[in-house]
Amino acid sequence: MAHLSKSSTKSPGREVKSPFLQAQKQVKRTNSLDLVFSRLASRTAQVIGHPLVFLTALVIVVVWGALGPVFRYSDTWQLVINTGTTIITFLVVFLIQNTQNRDAKALHLKLDELIRSTQQAHNEMIDIEKLSDEEVASVNASLARSAAQLRVKRRPRS
């Protein structure tokens, strides 16, 4: 039996790389703005989700609130927190959305691969996330009917 590495499968006379390794190699070759942005978005999402970042934000708000009487609750005092939070929120929304989109796509690709590799799976489920809401609802109803029929068949007869 031939040894198969994780990076490829051997066929007689040729080596076939996995789609993952092909994509990874292509990304390394191009080293595009998308790659830099994706890495920035992932790292930002990790940092922003950390408890210390939340505590830092909480401290900033408490300090800002405590300084209210010092600045006599002036318009400038209010503008500082409003501007800061608006800018941060605006930028972080795009970074987190990028991370969520990439994670969702990766999850779908993993599920598609499992569907393809399982004999009893319905291959029609591949790329189901690209259907309209009505089509997804129809598939859901169909699967619910199938599940109900299976439960009826499996009930012990008394």
Order of alpha helices (4+ residues) and beta strands (2+ residues): beta-beta-alpha-alpha-alpha-alpha-alpha
